[in-house]
Amino acid sequence: MRTRYYIFGLVITILSFTACVPTKNLGENEQLLLGIEPKGIEHVSQTDIEAVYQQRPNRTFLGSTPYLAIYNFGKRFYSPARIDERIEKLRRKRADKTAQADDSTKVRRIQDRFDRRIARQRDRKEKGNLLMQIGEPPAIYDSLLMERTMDQVEIYMNTKGFFNHEADYEKQVKGKKVYITINIAENEPYRYSALNYTIPDDSLLQIVKRYEARSLLKVGDVYDEQLLTQERDRLHEMIRHNGYFDFSRAYIIFEPDTSYGGNTVRLHTIIQNPENGSRHKAYTIRNVYFKTDADRFGLARDTLEYNNVKYLAYDHKYSFNILDNKVSVYPGQRYSQFRTSLTQRRLAEMDVFQFTNVSYNKITDATDSTAGNQLNAFINALPSKKFQETAELGMNFTERRPGPFSSIRLKTRNVFGGAENLEFGIRGGLEGQINIATDETVMIREFGGDAALTFPLFILPFGGKKILQDFNPRTRLYTGYTNVNRAEFQRSIYEASLDYIWYKYPRPLQTPTVQYVFSPVNINIIQVNRIDPTFEEDLRELSQLSRSFVESFKSGFISFVGFNLIYNTNDFLQSRNARYMRVLTEVGGLTSKLGILPETGSLRQFQYAKLNTDYRRYLPLGGQRFFVYRVNAGVGGPLFGTNALPYDKYFFAGGASSVRAWQARRLGPGSYRRVITETEDGEETDRRFIAEQPGEVLLEASAEYRFNMVGFLNGAVFVDAGNVWMLKPDNRPGSEFQFNRFYKELAVGTGFGLRLNFSVVILRFDFATQVYDPAGDLNGNKFVIRDFRFSDFFRQVDPANRRTNLNIGIGYPF
């Protein structure tokens, strides 16, 4: 009841705060601009319209201007005169210190130190103090800037082919507050009725016609100047791919003709001849020189030739055969920007060179009549460090108590001379966890190591060194060891795998958008050293019917074939209009059925199949605002009459990258709720029992609105929903997946997140609370938002009664 009063009081406070917008500091004729809203647009982007505003309104929240309020509050403590005094004091102090210095080096060091301090003061004078920088100054309405905004809107609409559009704006005044509405009538756009070429050079005309089907411009499409820029880039790249080394974009001109009426455009694509000739020159390559080490002054390199390429090095450390697989530029070829970019990309992907570049020199020989159209190619590859060490130190926080973790990795490049890379790593960490038997917080330990050897080509029994060379093929041999010591169990996992990896690229020098991983050999050996009696009893209870969870947790041998596809058009900072999709498939235990690896000793073998699909969408809204959503679904089950998956192959819900209002692996399955009866002081009480809940079906979705608060501090508001289920009933009532009720068993949580974006790393704090619990509380209530208490984020609460969860992580949740 008390929580409801708190919430009611908070709402009243917010409404009171939003009822006033600070205007008392404005001048007599000044007005505060609080909004510019475009209306009537259907085909053009609202974000693009907002980008041309010449004056930005103050940001509002629930009708208030919190950023302006922060700015005004900070301005009370802002004194330019005091900052000038500090700057003058620093100058005098700098002069005194430099006068006392006895050498020029010390003088420069003193001057640099004081110059930095003076620069900080000047920056503070220009931008204001910290509160002023967090907030935003008042946006005083300027009619002249509004007219300039309308001019820019006019230009933008014309670039999108809406030459007959109509645009005006309405000004709504409420006291000293101004709201602007831009009314845009797009009307009928202009479309291409004909696409013509004017190219005096017949050779170029043939090339353009040969690739005409790839043109971005089609008859009937709407005129768009942004698309014209992309078409110019396409023509420029295509011509340079076909030998025209000197060709530049400036030769390409578009002339639209709208004089034929009827909202039509006849577009003339003109490619001019060079100023000093009647034709453009097509070049061929005479020699290719490949340098594989850094220059040493005064020393000559040793030159060896392989497949018509001259390799120059003081010490030839790289296999010519391997390098030849990555080179696409050879003597006798026409110059090609595509092959040039492809060579640079392939060499960079080997991860043995720090810098790669392909340059060309024109051959100038007065005695050679063919030299005027020939080039020498120079491939320069600067080797990376032979050894590279990386270390990581951080903190885990899952339940109640944080714990440190650390890892160290060593990479050795070009191990055997064929650009092979060998990596070793060790890792270890502690993490707080609730002991299910005693309800106390204990520290669980995990440590392990791994080694991976990567080859820059496919290694197959029948050869295949040239297979998929355009797709950065790799072969990886991996082995690892992990020891997990948790409250419930202690076990060791030994892993070995053979992976074939390749990528798909949209363009030669762009990052890949699709990654394929085919793993024909995966072997895991799991050795269970200890299992907590309470946890084992829980597994036995879950195993009384169709699924044997006890069997899934025994020491075992797992062999499986896997395929992983990842499609990603985003960047590290997730700042693009992008999509992400991951599809993972596994089939395990086929070797046992084929008689290759039969049952041996006490190691149980598993036969199973698993499919998991994860789709994400990233939508920028302008102004460092994004809307992101995710759908994650999976299904897995035992095969060939077996009764259990390996425990690690089950699905779990809850945690920092799942439904964040629930603790990791503690959500579900379905509407199942386990209640135990405890006796305390002679009285029996019912209590929910929270333990890991494995499932064979996973369905979860998340939506998140991300926005910048100030500088490196970003915020997010999110909603998560999801659960896990079993394919067949077990002794957990409501745990099986059924189409007629699964949507009623989706747990729902919501919350607010703080993200510290330090460019190289993003530190995340997500405060989440449960809204709808399909299992319900002890009284059967499923809408549990009424039990929300903000203080629960920062104090120890019985996990069975906790409705909030604080997640601390590195990187975005998805």
C-alpha positions in Angstrom: 0.0 0.0 0.0 2.8 2.3 0.9 4.4 1.7 -2.5 1.2 3.0 -4.2 1.4 6.2 -2.2 5.0 6.6 -3.3 4.1 6.2 -6.9 1.1 8.5 -6.6 3.3 11.1 -5.0 6.0 10.8 -7.7 3.4 11.3 -10.4 2.0 14.4 -8.7 5.6 15.7 -8.4 6.3 15.1 -12.1 3.0 16.8 -13.1 3.9 19.8 -10.9 7.3 20.0 -12.3 6.1 19.7 -15.9 3.5 22.4 -15.4 6.1 25.2 -15.7 8.6 26.0 -18.3 11.2 28.6 -17.3 10.5 31.8 -19.2 11.1 34.5 -16.6 14.7 35.0 -17.7 13.7 35.9 -21.3 13.8 39.4 -22.6 10.8 41.5 -23.3 10.6 40.5 -27.0 12.1 37.0 -26.6 10.1 33.8 -27.0 11.2 30.2 -26.3 11.1 27.8 -29.2 9.7 24.5 -27.8 8.9 22.5 -30.9 9.1 22.2 -34.7 6.9 19.5 -36.2 6.7 18.6 -39.9 3.2 17.5 -41.1 1.9 16.1 -44.4 5.0 14.1 -45.4 4.4 10.6 -46.7 7.3 9.7 -48.9 10.3 11.7 -47.6 12.1 11.0 -44.3 11.0 13.1 -41.2 14.6 12.6 -39.8 16.0 14.1 -43.0 13.6 17.1 -42.7 14.6 17.6 -39.1 18.3 17.6 -40.1 17.9 20.8 -42.1 16.5 22.9 -39.3 18.5 26.0 -38.8 17.3 26.4 -35.2 16.8 23.6 -32.7 14.0 23.8 -30.2 14.5 23.0 -26.6 13.9 19.4 -25.8 10.8 18.6 -23.8 9.7 15.8 -21.5 6.1 15.5 -20.4 5.6 19.1 -21.4 8.6 20.4 -19.4 12.1 21.4 -20.4 14.4 19.6 -17.9 17.6 20.3 -19.9 16.8 24.0 -20.0 16.1 23.9 -16.2 19.5 22.2 -15.6 21.2 24.9 -17.8 19.6 27.8 -15.9 20.5 26.2 -12.6 24.1 25.8 -13.6 24.2 29.4 -14.9 23.7 30.7 -11.4 27.2 29.5 -10.6 28.8 30.6 -13.8 31.0 33.7 -13.7 33.1 34.6 -16.8 34.9 37.3 -14.8 36.0 34.7 -12.3 37.3 32.4 -15.1 39.2 35.4 -16.5 40.8 35.9 -13.1 41.8 32.2 -13.0 43.3 32.4 -16.5 45.3 35.5 -15.6 46.5 33.8 -12.4 47.7 30.8 -14.4 49.6 33.0 -16.8 51.4 34.8 -14.0 52.2 31.4 -12.3 53.5 30.1 -15.7 55.7 33.1 -16.1 57.2 32.6 -12.6 57.8 28.9 -13.0 59.4 29.3 -16.4 61.7 32.1 -15.0 62.9 29.7 -12.3 63.5 26.8 -14.7 67.2 26.2 -15.5 67.0 24.4 -18.9 64.9 24.6 -22.1 63.4 21.1 -21.7 62.0 21.9 -18.3 60.6 25.2 -19.6 58.7 23.5 -22.4 57.3 21.0 -20.0 56.1 23.7 -17.6 54.6 25.7 -20.5 52.8 22.7 -21.9 51.3 21.9 -18.5 50.0 25.4 -17.9 48.8 25.8 -21.5 46.6 22.7 -21.0 45.1 24.2 -17.8 44.5 27.5 -19.5 42.9 25.8 -22.4 40.5 24.0 -20.1 39.5 27.3 -18.5 38.9 28.9 -21.9 36.7 25.9 -22.8 34.8 26.3 -19.6 34.3 30.0 -20.3 33.0 29.2 -23.8 30.8 26.2 -23.0 29.9 26.9 -19.4 30.2 24.7 -16.3 29.4 21.1 -16.0 25.7 21.6 -15.4 25.4 24.0 -18.3 27.0 21.4 -20.5 24.6 18.7 -19.3 21.7 21.0 -20.0 21.0 23.2 -23.0 20.7 27.0 -23.4 17.3 28.6 -24.2 16.3 28.3 -27.8 15.2 31.9 -28.5 12.9 31.9 -31.5 14.4 33.7 -34.5 12.1 34.4 -37.4 15.1 34.8 -39.8 16.4 31.4 -38.9 12.9 30.0 -39.5 12.9 31.4 -43.0 16.3 29.8 -43.6 14.8 26.6 -42.4 12.0 26.8 -44.9 14.6 27.5 -47.7 16.5 24.3 -46.7 13.2 22.4 -46.7 12.5 23.7 -50.2 16.0 22.5 -51.4 15.6 19.1 -49.7 12.2 18.5 -51.3 13.5 19.4 -54.7 16.4 17.0 -54.3 13.9 14.2 -53.7 12.0 15.0 -57.0 9.0 16.9 -55.4 9.5 20.0 -57.5 5.8 21.0 -57.3 5.6 20.7 -53.5 4.1 23.4 -51.3 5.4 24.3 -47.9 4.6 26.9 -45.2 4.7 27.1 -41.5 2.3 28.1 -38.7 3.4 29.7 -35.5 1.5 29.0 -32.3 2.2 31.3 -29.4 1.4 30.4 -25.8 2.6 33.2 -23.6 6.3 33.3 -24.3 6.4 29.8 -25.7 6.4 29.1 -29.5 5.4 26.0 -31.3 6.1 25.7 -35.1 4.2 23.4 -37.5 5.7 23.0 -40.9 2.9 22.0 -43.4 4.2 20.2 -46.5 2.1 19.1 -49.4 4.3 16.8 -51.4 2.1 16.6 -54.5 3.1 14.4 -57.4 6.8 13.7 -57.7 8.8 13.9 -61.0 9.8 10.5 -62.4 12.4 9.4 -65.0 10.8 9.0 -68.5 14.0 8.4 -70.3 17.7 7.6 -69.5 20.2 8.6 -72.2 24.0 8.5 -72.5 26.3 11.1 -74.2 29.7 9.4 -74.2 32.1 10.5 -77.0 34.6 7.7 -76.1 33.3 4.6 -77.8 35.3 2.3 -75.6 33.8 3.8 -72.5 30.3 3.7 -74.0 30.7 0.0 -74.6 31.7 -0.6 -70.9 28.8 1.5 -69.6 26.3 -0.3 -71.8 27.7 -3.7 -70.8 26.9 -3.0 -67.1 23.7 -1.0 -67.7 21.6 -3.6 -66.0 23.3 -2.7 -62.7 22.3 0.9 -62.9 20.6 2.4 -59.8 18.4 4.5 -62.0 15.3 3.0 -63.7 12.6 4.5 -65.9 9.6 5.3 -63.7 11.6 5.9 -60.5 11.3 9.1 -58.6 14.1 11.7 -59.3 16.5 11.6 -56.3 19.8 13.5 -56.2 21.1 11.2 -53.4 20.7 8.3 -55.7 22.4 10.2 -58.5 25.4 10.6 -56.3 25.5 6.9 -55.7 25.1 6.2 -59.4 28.1 8.5 -60.1 30.1 6.5 -57.6 29.0 3.3 -59.3 30.0 4.5 -62.8 33.3 5.8 -61.5 34.2 2.5 -59.8 33.0 0.4 -62.8 35.2 2.4 -65.2 38.2 2.1 -63.0 37.7 -1.6 -62.6 38.1 -1.9 -66.4 41.6 -0.3 -66.7 41.0 3.4 -66.6 43.6 4.4 -63.9 43.3 8.2 -64.5 39.5 8.4 -64.6 37.9 10.6 -62.0 34.3 11.4 -60.9 34.5 14.9 -62.3 34.2 13.5 -65.8 30.6 12.3 -65.0 27.8 14.8 -65.3 24.0 14.4 -65.0 21.7 16.8 -66.9 18.0 16.5 -66.0 15.5 17.9 -68.4 12.0 18.6 -67.1 10.9 20.7 -70.1 8.7 17.8 -71.6 6.0 18.3 -68.9 3.8 15.8 -67.2 6.1 15.6 -64.1 8.7 13.7 -66.1 12.5 14.0 -66.2 14.7 13.0 -69.1 18.1 12.3 -67.6 21.3 12.7 -69.7 24.4 10.9 -68.4 27.5 12.6 -69.9 31.0 11.3 -69.6 33.4 13.9 -70.9 36.7 13.3 -72.6 39.9 14.3 -70.9 41.1 17.9 -71.6 44.3 16.8 -73.3 43.0 14.0 -75.5 40.0 12.5 -77.4 39.9 9.3 -75.4 40.6 8.1 -71.9 43.6 5.8 -71.5 43.2 2.1 -70.4 46.3 0.8 -68.6 47.9 -2.6 -68.3 50.3 -3.9 -65.6 53.9 -4.7 -66.6 55.5 -5.7 -63.3 54.2 -6.6 -59.8 56.6 -6.1 -56.8 55.6 -7.4 -53.4 57.5 -6.2 -50.3 56.9 -8.1 -47.1 59.1 -6.3 -44.6 59.9 -2.8 -43.5 62.5 -0.7 -45.2 66.1 -0.7 -43.9 68.2 2.3 -44.9 71.1 1.4 -47.2 70.4 -2.3 -47.5 69.1 -4.1 -50.6 66.4 -6.7 -50.5 66.6 -10.2 -51.9 64.3 -10.7 -54.9 62.6 -14.0 -55.7 59.9 -14.5 -58.4 56.9 -16.7 -58.0 54.0 -16.9 -60.5 55.3 -13.8 -62.3 55.2 -11.7 -59.0 58.6 -10.4 -57.7 58.8 -10.8 -53.9 61.3 -8.5 -52.2 62.4 -9.0 -48.6 65.5 -9.0 -46.4 64.3 -12.3 -45.0 61.5 -14.2 -46.8 59.4 -15.4 -43.9 56.1 -16.0 -45.6 55.1 -18.8 -47.9 54.9 -17.6 -51.6 52.1 -20.1 -52.2 50.0 -18.6 -49.4 50.6 -15.0 -50.5 49.9 -15.9 -54.1 46.4 -17.1 -53.0 45.7 -13.6 -51.7 47.1 -11.6 -54.7 44.8 -10.7 -57.5 47.1 -8.3 -59.4 49.4 -9.9 -62.0 51.5 -8.7 -65.0 49.6 -8.5 -68.3 46.3 -7.7 -66.7 44.4 -4.5 -67.3 44.4 -2.2 -64.3 41.4 -2.9 -62.0 40.4 -1.0 -58.9 38.4 -4.0 -57.9 41.4 -6.4 -58.0 43.5 -3.8 -56.2 40.9 -3.5 -53.4 40.5 -7.2 -53.2 44.2 -7.8 -52.8 44.4 -5.2 -50.0 41.5 -6.7 -48.2 42.7 -10.3 -48.5 46.2 -9.4 -47.2 44.7 -7.4 -44.3 42.4 -10.3 -43.3 45.4 -12.6 -42.8 46.2 -10.8 -39.5 49.9 -11.0 -40.0 50.4 -7.6 -41.6 50.0 -4.3 -39.7 49.6 -2.2 -42.9 48.9 -3.2 -46.6 48.8 -1.0 -49.6 48.8 -1.4 -53.4 50.2 1.6 -55.4 51.0 2.1 -59.0 53.6 4.1 -61.0 53.2 5.0 -64.7 56.1 3.7 -66.8 57.8 6.6 -68.6 60.2 5.4 -71.2 60.7 7.5 -74.3 62.2 4.5 -76.2 59.2 2.3 -75.5 56.1 3.1 -77.5 53.9 0.9 -75.2 55.1 2.4 -72.0 52.6 5.3 -72.0 49.7 2.9 -71.2 51.5 0.7 -68.6 51.9 0.6 -64.9 54.2 -1.0 -62.3 52.3 -2.3 -59.3 53.8 -2.2 -55.8 52.3 -4.2 -53.0 53.6 -3.1 -49.6 52.9 -5.2 -46.5 54.3 -4.1 -43.2 54.4 -7.1 -40.8 52.6 -6.9 -37.5 54.3 -7.8 -34.2 55.2 -11.5 -34.0 53.8 -11.7 -30.4 50.8 -9.8 -29.1 49.5 -9.9 -25.5 46.2 -8.7 -24.3 44.8 -8.6 -20.7 41.3 -8.0 -19.4 40.2 -7.2 -15.9 36.6 -6.6 -14.9 33.8 -7.2 -12.4 30.8 -9.6 -12.6 27.6 -8.9 -10.8 24.7 -11.4 -11.1 23.4 -12.1 -7.6 24.0 -10.0 -4.4 27.8 -9.9 -4.5 30.2 -8.8 -7.2 33.3 -10.7 -8.1 36.4 -10.0 -10.2 37.4 -11.7 -13.4 40.5 -11.6 -15.5 41.9 -13.1 -18.7 45.3 -13.1 -20.5 45.8 -13.9 -24.1 48.9 -14.4 -26.2 48.9 -14.4 -30.0 51.8 -15.7 -32.1 51.7 -14.8 -35.8 53.1 -16.7 -38.8 54.0 -19.7 -36.7 55.0 -22.0 -39.5 55.7 -19.5 -42.3 52.2 -19.9 -43.9 50.5 -17.0 -42.1 49.2 -19.3 -39.4 48.2 -17.7 -36.1 48.3 -19.4 -32.8 46.5 -18.1 -29.7 46.7 -19.1 -26.1 44.4 -17.9 -23.4 43.8 -18.4 -19.7 40.9 -16.9 -17.7 39.5 -17.0 -14.3 36.8 -15.3 -12.2 34.6 -15.2 -9.1 30.9 -14.5 -9.1 28.3 -14.2 -6.4 25.5 -16.8 -6.3 22.7 -17.8 -3.9 23.2 -21.3 -2.5 19.8 -23.1 -3.1 20.3 -25.2 0.0 21.1 -22.4 2.6 19.9 -19.2 0.8 23.3 -17.7 1.5 25.5 -15.9 -1.0 28.6 -17.9 -2.0 31.3 -17.1 -4.4 31.5 -19.5 -7.4 34.7 -20.0 -9.2 35.5 -20.5 -12.9 38.8 -20.9 -14.6 40.1 -22.3 -17.8 42.3 -22.0 -20.8 42.2 -22.6 -24.5 44.4 -22.7 -27.6 43.4 -22.0 -31.3 45.4 -22.4 -34.4 44.1 -20.6 -37.5 45.1 -21.2 -41.1 44.3 -18.6 -43.9 42.7 -21.3 -46.2 40.6 -24.4 -46.1 42.5 -27.5 -45.1 40.5 -30.5 -46.5 41.4 -34.2 -47.1 41.2 -33.7 -50.8 43.1 -30.4 -51.1 40.8 -27.4 -51.6 43.3 -24.6 -51.0 41.7 -22.5 -53.7 38.1 -23.0 -52.5 36.2 -19.7 -51.7 39.3 -17.5 -51.9 37.1 -14.5 -52.4 35.4 -15.1 -49.1 38.3 -15.0 -46.7 38.4 -18.8 -45.9 39.9 -20.0 -42.6 40.4 -23.2 -40.9 40.5 -23.2 -37.1 41.6 -26.0 -34.7 40.5 -25.3 -31.2 40.9 -27.0 -27.8 39.9 -25.7 -24.4 39.4 -26.6 -20.8 36.9 -25.1 -18.3 36.5 -25.8 -14.6 33.3 -24.6 -12.9 32.9 -24.7 -9.2 29.4 -23.5 -8.3 27.2 -24.0 -5.3 25.2 -26.7 -7.1 28.1 -28.6 -8.7 31.7 -28.8 -9.7 32.7 -30.1 -13.1 35.3 -29.9 -15.8 34.7 -29.5 -19.6 37.2 -30.5 -22.2 36.6 -29.2 -25.8 38.0 -29.8 -29.2 36.7 -28.6 -32.6 37.5 -28.2 -36.3 35.8 -25.1 -37.8 35.6 -23.8 -41.4 34.9 -20.1 -41.5 34.2 -17.8 -44.4 32.6 -14.4 -45.1 30.5 -12.6 -47.6 31.3 -8.9 -48.4 29.0 -6.3 -50.0 32.1 -4.6 -51.5 35.8 -5.4 -51.5 36.9 -2.9 -48.9 33.7 -3.0 -46.8 33.3 -5.0 -43.7 31.7 -8.4 -44.2 27.9 -8.7 -43.6 27.6 -12.5 -43.5 29.8 -14.9 -41.6 29.5 -18.7 -42.0 30.9 -21.2 -39.6 30.7 -24.9 -40.4 31.9 -27.2 -37.6 32.1 -30.8 -38.8 34.0 -32.0 -35.7 33.1 -30.9 -32.2 34.0 -33.1 -29.2 33.2 -32.2 -25.6 34.0 -34.4 -22.6 32.2 -33.4 -19.4 33.5 -34.7 -16.0 31.2 -34.1 -13.0 33.3 -34.0 -9.9 30.7 -32.9 -7.3 26.9 -32.3 -7.2 25.0 -30.7 -4.4 22.5 -33.0 -2.8 19.7 -30.4 -2.9 20.4 -29.7 -6.6 20.6 -33.4 -7.4 17.3 -33.9 -5.6 15.8 -31.1 -7.6 17.0 -32.7 -10.8 15.5 -36.0 -9.7 12.1 -34.4 -9.1 12.2 -32.9 -12.6 13.1 -36.3 -14.0 10.2 -38.3 -12.7 8.3 -38.2 -15.9 9.5 -37.9 -19.6 12.7 -36.0 -19.3 15.7 -37.3 -17.3 17.5 -34.1 -16.1 19.7 -36.3 -13.8 21.0 -38.1 -16.9 21.6 -34.8 -18.6 23.9 -33.7 -15.8 26.1 -36.9 -15.6 29.6 -37.1 -16.9 29.3 -37.5 -20.7 30.7 -37.5 -24.1 29.2 -35.0 -26.6 30.0 -35.0 -30.3 28.0 -32.8 -32.7 28.0 -31.2 -36.1 27.2 -27.5 -36.2 26.5 -24.7 -38.6 26.3 -21.0 -37.6 25.2 -18.1 -39.9 25.5 -14.5 -38.8 24.2 -11.6 -40.8 25.1 -8.2 -39.5 25.1 -4.8 -41.1 25.8 -2.8 -37.9 29.0 -1.4 -36.5 30.5 -1.7 -33.0 28.7 1.3 -31.6 25.3 0.1 -33.1 24.8 3.5 -34.8 23.4 2.4 -38.2 20.0 1.6 -39.6 20.8 -2.1 -39.5 19.7 -5.7 -39.1 21.3 -8.6 -37.3 20.4 -12.3 -37.6 22.0 -15.4 -36.2 21.0 -18.9 -37.0 22.6 -21.8 -35.1 22.0 -25.4 -35.8 23.5 -28.5 -34.1 23.0 -32.2 -34.5 24.7 -34.3 -31.9 25.4 -38.0 -31.4 25.5 -39.1 -35.0 28.9 -40.7 -34.5 27.4 -43.1 -32.0 24.7 -44.2 -34.4 27.3 -44.7 -37.1 29.5 -46.8 -34.8 32.4 -44.4 -35.0 32.5 -43.5 -31.3 30.4 -46.1 -29.4 29.6 -45.9 -25.7 32.7 -46.2 -23.6 33.2 -46.5 -19.9 31.0 -44.3 -17.7 30.7 -41.4 -20.2 27.1 -41.1 -21.3 26.6 -40.1 -25.0 23.8 -37.8 -26.2 21.8 -37.7 -29.4 20.0 -34.4 -30.0 19.1 -31.7 -32.4 18.9 -27.9 -31.7 17.9 -24.8 -33.7 18.3 -21.2 -32.4 17.4 -18.0 -34.4 18.1 -14.5 -33.1 16.9 -11.5 -35.1 17.6 -7.8 -34.2 16.6 -4.5 -35.8 18.2 -1.1 -35.2 16.3 2.0 -36.2 18.0 5.4 -35.8 15.5 8.2 -34.9 18.0 11.1 -35.3 19.7 13.1 -32.5 21.5 10.0 -31.1 18.1 8.3 -30.5 17.5 4.7 -31.5 14.7 2.2 -31.4 15.9 -1.4 -31.2 14.0 -4.6 -31.0 14.9 -8.3 -30.8 13.2 -11.7 -31.3 15.0 -14.8 -30.1 13.5 -18.3 -30.6 14.8 -21.8 -30.3 13.9 -25.4 -30.0 15.9 -28.5 -29.1 15.2 -32.1 -28.1 16.7 -35.6 -27.8 16.8 -37.9 -30.8 16.7 -41.7 -31.5 14.6 -42.5 -28.4 17.0 -40.9 -25.9 15.4 -38.9 -23.0 17.7 -35.9 -22.3 19.7 -33.1 -23.9 23.1 -32.3 -22.5 22.5 -29.9 -19.7 24.4 -27.1 -21.4 22.3 -27.5 -24.6 19.0 -26.6 -22.8 17.6 -23.1 -23.2 17.4 -20.8 -20.2 15.6 -17.5 -19.8 16.4 -14.5 -17.5 19.5 -12.4 -17.0 21.4 -9.5 -18.4 20.9 -10.4 -22.1 17.5 -12.0 -21.8 14.4 -11.0 -19.8 16.3 -8.7 -17.5 13.7 -8.5 -14.6 14.4 -12.1 -13.8 17.7 -13.5 -12.5 19.9 -15.4 -14.8 18.5 -18.9 -15.8 15.6 -18.6 -13.2 12.6 -17.9 -15.4 10.0 -20.5 -16.3 9.3 -23.0 -17.6 5.9 -21.9 -18.7 3.6 -21.1 -15.8 5.3 -23.5 -13.4 5.7 -22.3 -9.9 7.4 -24.4 -7.2 6.4 -23.7 -3.6 8.1 -25.4 -0.6 7.0 -25.4 3.0 9.4 -24.3 5.7 9.2 -24.5 9.4 10.5 -21.5 11.4 9.8 -21.0 15.1 7.3 -23.8 15.0 5.3 -22.2 12.2 5.0 -23.5 8.7 5.2 -21.0 5.9 5.0 -21.4 2.1 7.9 -20.0 0.1 8.7 -19.9 -3.6 11.7 -22.0 -4.6 13.9 -20.4 -7.2 16.4 -22.7 -9.1 17.7 -23.0 -12.6 14.9 -23.9 -15.0 16.0 -25.6 -18.2 13.7 -25.8 -21.2 13.5 -27.2 -24.7 11.6 -24.3 -26.3 12.7 -20.7 -26.1 10.8 -17.6 -27.1 11.7 -14.1 -26.1 11.4 -10.5 -27.4 12.8 -7.2 -26.3 12.2 -3.6 -27.4 14.5 -0.7 -26.3 14.4 3.1 -26.8 18.0 4.5 -26.5 18.9 8.1 -26.2 21.8 10.4 -25.3 21.5 12.1 -21.9 24.8 14.0 -21.9 28.2 13.4 -23.3 29.2 9.8 -22.8 26.1 9.0 -20.7 23.2 7.4 -22.5 19.9 6.2 -21.3 17.4 3.5 -22.3 13.8 2.5 -21.6 13.1 -1.2 -22.3 10.4 -3.9 -22.3 11.3 -7.6 -22.3 9.0 -10.6 -22.7 9.8 -14.3 -22.9 9.9 -17.8 -21.3 11.1 -21.3 -21.8 9.0 -24.5 -22.1 9.3 -28.3 -22.5 8.2 -30.1 -25.6 6.4 -32.7 -23.6 4.9 -32.6 -20.1 7.1 -33.4 -17.1 6.3 -33.1 -13.4 6.4 -29.3 -13.5 2.8 -28.4 -14.0 2.4 -25.9 -16.8 5.9 -26.4 -18.2 4.9 -27.9 -21.6 4.6 -25.7 -24.7 1.0 -25.5 -26.1 -0.1 -23.2 -28.9 -3.4 -22.4 -27.2 -1.8 -20.9 -24.2 1.9 -20.1 -24.7 1.2 -16.4 -25.3 -0.4 -16.2 -21.8 2.8 -17.6 -20.3 5.2 -14.9 -21.6 6.8 -13.1 -18.7 7.0 -9.4 -19.1 9.4 -7.0 -17.5 10.4 -3.3 -18.0 13.0 -0.9 -16.8 15.4 1.9 -17.3 19.1 1.6 -18.3 22.2 3.8 -17.9 25.1 3.2 -20.4 28.5 4.8 -20.1 29.9 4.9 -23.7 33.7 5.2 -23.5 34.1 4.5 -27.3 36.3 1.4 -26.7 33.9 -0.1 -24.1 30.3 0.4 -23.0 29.5 -0.1 -19.3 25.8 -0.9 -18.8 23.5 -0.6 -15.8 19.9 -1.9 -16.4 17.3 -1.5 -13.6 14.5 -3.9 -14.4 11.2 -4.8 -12.6 8.7 -7.6 -13.2 5.4 -6.6 -14.6 3.7 -9.9 -15.4 4.8 -13.2 -13.9 3.0 -16.2 -15.5 3.8 -18.3 -12.4 2.2 -15.7 -10.2 3.0 -15.0 -6.5 1.9 -17.1 -3.5 -1.6 -15.6 -3.8 -1.9 -16.4 -7.5 -1.5 -12.7 -8.6 0.2 -12.5 -12.0 0.4 -8.7 -12.4 3.2 -8.2 -9.9 4.2 -4.6 -10.7 2.2 -3.6 -7.6 5.1 -5.2 -5.5 7.7 -2.9 -7.0 10.0 -1.3 -4.5 12.9 0.8 -5.8 14.9 0.1 -2.7 15.1 -3.6 -3.6 17.7 -2.7 -6.3 20.2 -1.9 -3.5 19.4 -4.3 -0.7 19.4 -8.1 -0.1 16.0 -9.6 -0.7 14.8 -13.2 -0.6 15.1 -14.2 -4.3 11.7 -15.8 -4.1 10.2 -12.4 -3.2 12.4 -10.2 -5.4 10.6 -8.4 -8.2 13.5 -6.2 -9.3 16.9 -7.0 -10.8 20.0 -4.9 -11.4 22.1 -6.0 -14.3 25.6 -4.8 -14.8 27.3 -5.7 -18.0 29.8 -4.7 -20.7 28.3 -3.8 -24.1 24.7 -3.5 -25.2 22.3 -6.4 -24.2 21.6 -6.9 -28.0 
